[in-house]
């Protein structure tokens, strides 16, 4: 119970008790023997009656205002991904890089073959030079005139061999330079291909199912409930299908992707919906691709075996559309498209933060609906962070905490999207205790409280009592005392 409610209760009790005890002490004079014919109540100038001390169960409630609606508001977002044209551009860059690698490989192969031929020619030339320039054929000077005629032919052959070897050596050097340049060019082309492959893999991992500037071609209506395997909306006639699970679809589902919980979530949905079998784990397998093709066929889509961003959205369960941001024909852009809630009914209470200790998860409540019918519920959530609502006039506002309540009988709450309700939260209970109306309490001059018992012989006496739990709704209070027992009659104001 709040401090404010507690102060109000005690003030009311004090006022009532003061009046009652004044009447009891002045008029009834309960400590003197009254006329038995009066039965102890008829001679009171203030009309009174009697009631019986009961033994029963008692509960204490906190009364708060709440709002009936649906639980778990969230937004369905249009994915921010790479348009098909951007992915196609990355594919073209890979194709171009592959062509450059192939060209560099051909040049390297051709120039390497030319180098091998030049090296073979050089080896042959050097062998011939070694033979022709050996012995007498090596002498080019110092011959006598008599000897000149016999050695001139050998000297000429040796010189020719040396010139030929020098020429071939230049050819080999040129061929080696070409091969070295080819290798550099091939390495550069291979690096470019690696970068292009990486860019394509990244582009494909975030590939969207529709082009930038594509328009909405179908949208749901507010209040519509959408179940798994049904479309949430459509862009460029490509439906976005609802699947169940807690993991957000943040990448495209396609062969070669790394394992992850999102893949496990997809496999579980495809398996449960009957699009495949043996689907489990976090790997995108051949069975996953086959199940996707069956899924796409069922929805009239191209059977690619891949689900690009925007093809599916995961939510924890069926959703109820609470607002629709775009309109049909409007261009789609990344961001919120729909606001949805779960289909579970819920009452939300903004409770004074000072009353947080009085409410806990599991507390029973009674919900009073707009038609004044009541239905039971249970506290399902109590926030631990207080929030100060914005004030219209710049004044300080009382911090509140959110308390969520789940109706026990959701169908009894009707079908209103939102409605104000009153909530009585049972914050405490006592079983099999003595109970009297609050109006039976008398404040004693020395402190504490008593009840005025009417004995069988008509005599009145004050019985000191200790107060326990209050039931505001019933107007009763738990009492205990050494002389108090169930069935005793006590005085209360006449109704």
C-alpha positions in Angstrom: 0.0 0.0 0.0 1.3 3.5 -0.8 2.3 5.9 1.9 -0.3 8.3 0.7 -3.0 5.5 0.9 -1.7 4.5 4.3 -1.9 8.0 5.7 -5.4 8.5 4.3 -6.5 5.2 5.9 -5.1 6.0 9.3 -6.7 9.5 9.2 -10.0 8.0 8.4 -9.6 5.3 11.1 -8.7 7.9 13.6 -11.6 10.1 12.8 -14.1 7.2 12.9 -12.6 5.7 16.0 -12.6 9.1 17.8 -16.3 9.6 17.1 -17.2 6.0 18.0 -15.2 5.9 21.2 -16.6 9.3 22.2 -20.1 8.0 21.8 -19.2 4.7 23.5 -17.5 6.3 26.5 -20.0 9.2 27.0 -23.3 7.7 26.0 -22.9 4.0 26.6 -20.5 4.1 29.6 -19.3 0.6 28.8 -17.5 0.1 32.1 -20.8 0.5 34.0 -23.6 -2.1 34.1 -26.3 -1.0 31.6 -30.0 -1.7 31.7 -30.3 -5.2 30.3 -33.5 -4.3 28.6 -31.6 -1.9 26.4 -29.3 -4.8 25.1 -26.5 -2.2 25.2 -27.3 -0.5 21.9 -30.8 0.8 21.9 -30.0 3.7 24.3 -27.1 5.1 22.2 -27.9 8.5 20.8 -25.9 7.5 17.7 -27.5 4.6 16.0 -25.4 1.5 16.2 -25.7 -2.2 15.3 -23.8 -5.3 16.1 -21.8 -7.7 13.9 -19.9 -10.9 14.4 -16.2 -11.5 14.6 -15.4 -13.8 11.7 -12.6 -16.2 10.9 -11.8 -16.0 7.2 -9.1 -15.2 4.7 -8.2 -11.6 4.1 -6.3 -9.7 1.4 -5.0 -6.2 0.9 -5.2 -4.4 -2.4 -3.6 -1.4 -4.1 -5.9 0.4 -6.5 -4.3 1.8 -9.6 -5.3 3.0 -13.1 -4.0 1.0 -16.1 -4.3 0.7 -19.9 -5.6 -2.5 -21.5 -3.9 -3.4 -24.8 -1.5 -5.9 -26.3 1.9 -6.9 -25.1 5.3 -6.4 -26.6 5.3 -3.5 -29.1 8.0 -3.7 -31.7 8.8 -2.4 -35.2 9.2 -4.3 -38.4 12.2 -2.8 -40.3 12.9 -2.8 -44.0 16.4 -4.2 -44.2 19.3 -2.0 -45.3 21.1 -4.1 -47.9 22.9 -4.1 -51.2 20.5 -3.8 -54.1 20.7 -6.5 -56.8 22.4 -3.9 -59.2 25.2 -3.3 -56.6 25.8 -7.1 -56.3 25.8 -7.3 -60.1 28.5 -4.6 -60.2 30.6 -6.5 -57.7 30.2 -9.7 -59.9 31.3 -7.7 -62.9 34.4 -6.6 -61.1 35.2 -10.2 -60.2 34.8 -11.2 -63.8 37.1 -8.4 -64.9 39.7 -9.3 -62.3 39.5 -13.0 -63.4 40.1 -11.9 -67.0 43.1 -9.9 -66.0 44.5 -12.9 -64.1 43.9 -15.1 -67.1 45.6 -12.6 -69.4 48.6 -12.3 -67.0 48.9 -16.1 -66.8 48.9 -16.4 -70.6 51.6 -13.7 -70.9 53.7 -15.4 -68.3 53.3 -18.8 -69.9 54.2 -17.4 -73.3 57.2 -15.4 -72.1 58.4 -18.3 -69.9 58.4 -20.5 -73.0 60.4 -17.9 -74.9 62.8 -17.7 -72.0 63.3 -21.5 -72.0 63.9 -21.4 -75.8 66.4 -18.6 -75.4 68.2 -20.4 -72.5 68.4 -23.6 -74.7 69.9 -21.5 -77.6 72.4 -20.0 -75.2 73.4 -23.3 -73.8 73.9 -24.7 -77.4 75.8 -21.6 -78.5 78.1 -21.8 -75.5 78.8 -25.5 -76.2 79.7 -24.7 -79.8 81.8 -21.8 -78.7 83.7 -24.1 -76.3 84.5 -26.5 -79.1 85.3 -24.0 -81.9 87.4 -21.8 -79.7 89.5 -24.7 -78.2 93.2 -25.4 -79.2 94.6 -23.6 -82.4 91.2 -22.1 -83.2 91.5 -19.9 -80.1 94.6 -18.1 -81.4 93.7 -14.8 -83.1 97.1 -13.1 -83.0 100.9 -14.1 -82.9 100.7 -16.4 -86.0 103.6 -16.5 -88.5 102.8 -15.8 -92.1 103.3 -19.4 -92.9 100.8 -20.4 -90.3 98.2 -17.8 -91.0 96.5 -19.6 -93.8 96.0 -22.8 -91.9 94.5 -21.1 -88.8 92.3 -18.3 -90.2 89.3 -20.5 -90.8 89.3 -21.7 -87.1 89.7 -18.2 -85.7 86.8 -16.9 -87.8 84.5 -19.7 -86.6 85.4 -18.9 -82.9 84.7 -15.2 -83.3 81.4 -15.9 -84.9 80.4 -18.2 -82.1 81.2 -15.6 -79.5 79.1 -13.0 -81.3 76.2 -15.4 -81.5 76.5 -16.3 -77.8 76.5 -12.5 -76.9 73.4 -12.0 -79.0 71.6 -14.9 -77.4 72.6 -13.8 -73.9 70.9 -10.4 -74.7 67.8 -12.3 -75.8 67.8 -14.4 -72.5 68.1 -11.2 -70.5 65.2 -9.6 -72.3 63.1 -12.8 -71.9 63.9 -12.9 -68.1 62.9 -9.3 -67.8 59.6 -10.0 -69.5 58.9 -13.0 -67.2 59.7 -11.0 -64.2 57.3 -8.2 -65.3 54.7 -10.9 -66.1 55.0 -12.3 -62.6 54.5 -8.9 -61.1 51.5 -8.2 -63.3 50.0 -11.7 -62.4 50.5 -11.0 -58.6 48.8 -7.6 -59.0 45.9 -9.2 -60.9 45.6 -12.0 -58.3 45.5 -9.4 -55.5 42.8 -7.4 -57.4 40.8 -10.7 -57.8 41.2 -11.4 -54.1 39.8 -8.0 -53.3 37.0 -8.3 -55.8 36.1 -11.8 -54.4 36.0 -10.3 -50.9 33.9 -7.4 -52.0 31.5 -9.7 -53.8 31.2 -12.0 -50.8 30.5 -9.0 -48.6 28.0 -7.6 -51.1 26.2 -11.0 -51.4 26.1 -11.4 -47.6 24.1 -8.2 -47.4 22.2 -8.6 -50.7 18.7 -7.3 -50.7 15.8 -8.9 -52.5 14.8 -5.7 -54.2 16.3 -2.6 -55.9 16.6 0.8 -54.4 13.6 2.9 -55.2 11.3 -0.2 -55.4 7.8 0.6 -54.2 5.4 -1.1 -51.8 2.9 -3.2 -53.7 1.0 -4.6 -50.7 0.6 -3.7 -47.0 -1.5 -5.1 -44.2 -4.3 -3.3 -42.4 -4.2 -2.1 -38.8 -5.5 -4.8 -36.4 -4.6 -7.6 -38.8 -3.0 -10.7 -37.1 -0.2 -12.3 -39.2 1.0 -15.8 -38.5 4.1 -17.6 -39.5 4.6 -18.4 -43.2 2.4 -15.4 -44.2 3.6 -12.1 -45.7 4.0 -8.9 -43.6 4.2 -6.7 -46.7 5.5 -6.8 -50.3 8.0 -4.6 -52.2 8.1 -4.9 -56.0 5.8 -7.8 -55.6 8.4 -9.6 -53.5 6.7 -10.7 -50.2 8.5 -10.5 -46.9 7.4 -13.6 -45.0 7.1 -13.9 -41.2 9.0 -16.7 -39.5 9.4 -17.4 -35.8 12.5 -16.9 -33.7 14.4 -14.4 -31.5 17.4 -13.8 -33.9 17.2 -10.9 -36.3 17.8 -11.7 -40.0 20.8 -9.5 -40.5 22.4 -11.2 -43.5 21.4 -13.1 -46.6 21.0 -16.8 -46.4 23.1 -18.5 -49.1 25.5 -21.3 -49.8 29.0 -20.7 -48.3 27.8 -18.5 -45.5 29.4 -19.0 -42.1 27.4 -21.1 -39.5 25.3 -19.2 -37.0 22.2 -19.1 -34.8 20.3 -17.3 -37.6 20.9 -20.3 -39.8 19.7 -22.7 -37.1 16.6 -20.6 -36.7 15.9 -20.8 -40.5 16.5 -24.5 -40.5 14.1 -25.0 -37.6 11.3 -23.0 -39.4 11.8 -24.8 -42.7 11.7 -28.1 -40.9 8.6 -27.3 -38.9 6.7 -25.9 -41.9 7.4 -29.1 -43.8 9.6 -27.7 -46.5 12.4 -30.1 -45.8 13.7 -32.8 -43.5 16.8 -33.5 -41.5 17.4 -29.7 -41.1 19.2 -29.0 -37.9 22.3 -27.2 -36.6 23.8 -23.9 -37.6 25.2 -24.9 -41.1 23.7 -23.8 -44.4 23.7 -27.2 -46.1 22.5 -28.6 -49.4 19.3 -29.6 -47.6 18.8 -26.0 -46.5 19.1 -24.8 -50.1 16.6 -27.5 -51.2 14.2 -26.5 -48.5 14.4 -22.9 -49.5 13.6 -23.8 -53.1 10.5 -25.6 -51.8 9.6 -22.6 -49.7 10.0 -20.2 -52.6 7.9 -22.5 -54.9 5.1 -22.4 -52.3 5.1 -18.6 -52.4 5.4 -18.2 -56.1 9.0 -17.0 -56.0 12.0 -17.7 -58.2 13.6 -20.9 -56.9 17.1 -19.7 -56.2 17.9 -21.7 -53.1 18.8 -18.4 -51.4 16.9 -16.0 -49.2 18.2 -12.4 -49.6 17.7 -9.6 -47.0 14.0 -8.6 -46.9 12.8 -12.1 -47.9 12.0 -13.1 -44.3 11.6 -11.4 -40.9 11.8 -13.3 -37.6 9.5 -12.4 -34.7 8.9 -14.4 -31.5 5.4 -15.4 -32.5 2.3 -14.2 -34.4 2.0 -10.4 -34.6 -0.8 -7.9 -34.6 -0.4 -4.9 -36.7 -0.8 -1.7 -34.7 0.3 0.9 -37.3 1.5 1.0 -40.9 4.0 3.7 -41.8 4.1 3.6 -45.7 1.4 3.5 -48.2 1.1 1.3 -51.3 3.0 2.9 -54.2 5.4 4.7 -51.9 9.1 4.0 -52.4 10.7 1.6 -49.9 13.6 2.7 -47.9 15.5 1.3 -44.9 13.6 1.9 -41.6 10.3 1.1 -39.9 7.5 -0.2 -42.1 5.1 -1.6 -39.4 4.6 -1.4 -35.7 3.3 -4.6 -34.3 2.5 -6.2 -30.9 2.1 -9.8 -29.8 -1.4 -11.2 -29.8 -1.3 -11.6 -26.0 -3.6 -9.2 -24.0 -1.8 -7.1 -21.4 -2.6 -4.3 -18.9 0.1 -1.7 -18.4 0.2 0.3 -15.2 2.4 3.4 -14.5 2.8 2.9 -10.8 4.1 5.5 -8.4 7.8 4.6 -7.9 7.3 4.9 -4.1 4.9 1.9 -4.3 7.3 -0.4 -6.0 8.0 -2.5 -2.8 4.3 -3.2 -2.5 4.0 -5.0 -5.9 5.8 -8.0 -7.0 5.7 -10.5 -9.9 3.0 -13.1 -9.3 0.7 -10.9 -7.4 -3.0 -11.5 -8.1 -5.1 -8.7 -9.5 -8.7 -7.9 -10.3 -9.2 -5.9 -13.5 -12.3 -3.7 -13.8 -13.1 -3.3 -17.5 -14.8 -0.3 -19.2 -18.2 -2.1 -19.0 -17.6 -2.5 -15.2 -17.1 -6.2 -15.5 -14.1 -7.7 -13.6 -11.7 -10.3 -14.7 -8.6 -11.8 -12.8 -5.0 -11.4 -13.8 -1.4 -11.7 -12.5 1.5 -9.3 -12.3 4.0 -10.5 -14.9 6.6 -7.7 -14.8 7.7 -5.0 -12.4 10.3 -2.5 -13.8 13.4 -1.8 -11.7 14.0 1.7 -13.3 11.8 4.7 -12.5 11.0 7.2 -15.2 9.8 10.7 -14.7 7.1 11.5 -17.4 7.4 14.7 -19.3 5.4 17.6 -17.9 3.4 19.8 -20.1 4.1 23.0 -18.1 7.7 22.3 -17.1 6.7 21.1 -13.6 8.3 18.2 -11.8 6.4 15.0 -12.3 6.2 12.0 -10.0 8.6 9.1 -11.1 6.8 6.0 -12.1 7.7 2.4 -12.8 6.0 0.1 -15.4 4.0 -2.8 -14.1 2.7 -5.3 -16.7 -0.3 -7.5 -15.9 -1.4 -10.6 -17.8 -5.2 -11.3 -17.8 -6.0 -14.9 -16.7 -8.9 -15.0 -19.1 -7.8 -13.0 -22.2 -11.1 -13.5 -24.0 -13.0 -11.8 -21.2 -11.1 -8.5 -21.9 -12.9 -8.0 -25.2 -11.4 -6.8 -28.5 -10.6 -3.1 -27.9 -7.2 -2.2 -29.1 -6.7 0.1 -26.1 -8.9 1.0 -23.1 -8.6 2.5 -19.6 -9.1 0.0 -16.8 -8.9 0.0 -13.0 -6.7 -2.6 -11.4 -6.8 -3.9 -7.8 -3.5 -5.5 -7.0 -3.5 -8.0 -4.1 -0.3 -7.1 -2.3 -0.7 -9.2 0.8 -3.0 -11.9 2.2 -3.7 -13.7 5.4 -5.4 -17.1 5.8 -7.8 -18.1 8.5 -7.6 -15.0 10.6 -10.1 -13.0 12.8 -11.8 -10.2 10.9 -14.0 -7.3 11.8 -15.2 -4.3 9.9 -12.9 -1.3 10.1 -15.8 0.7 11.6 -15.7 -1.6 14.6 -12.4 -0.2 15.8 -12.2 2.2 18.7 -9.2 4.3 19.4 -8.0 4.0 23.0 -7.0 7.1 25.0 -3.6 5.5 25.9 -3.0 4.4 22.3 -3.9 1.3 20.3 -7.3 0.0 19.4 -10.2 -2.0 20.8 -13.5 -3.4 19.8 -16.7 -3.1 21.9 -18.0 -6.5 22.7 -21.7 -7.1 23.4 -21.8 -10.0 25.9 -24.6 -12.6 26.0 -26.0 -10.9 29.2 -26.1 -7.5 27.4 -23.1 -6.1 29.1 -20.5 -4.2 27.0 -16.8 -4.3 27.4 -13.8 -3.1 25.4 -11.4 -5.8 24.1 -7.9 -4.5 23.1 -6.9 -5.7 19.7 -3.8 -5.7 17.5 -4.4 -4.7 13.9 -3.1 -6.8 11.0 -4.0 -6.7 7.3 -6.5 -4.2 5.9 -8.9 -5.1 3.0 -9.8 -1.8 1.5 -12.2 -3.2 -1.0 -14.2 -5.1 1.7 -13.7 -2.5 4.4 -12.4 -5.2 6.8 -9.3 -5.5 9.0 -7.5 -8.4 10.6 -7.5 -8.3 14.4 -6.1 -10.4 17.2 -6.2 -10.3 21.0 -6.1 -12.6 24.0 -9.8 -12.4 24.7 -11.0 -12.3 21.0 -12.7 -15.2 19.4 -14.8 -15.9 16.3 -18.5 -15.5 16.9 -18.3 -12.7 19.4 -20.6 -9.8 18.8 -19.1 -6.3 18.5 -20.6 -2.9 18.0 -20.5 -1.1 14.7 -22.2 2.1 13.4 -25.7 1.4 12.1 -26.0 1.4 8.3 
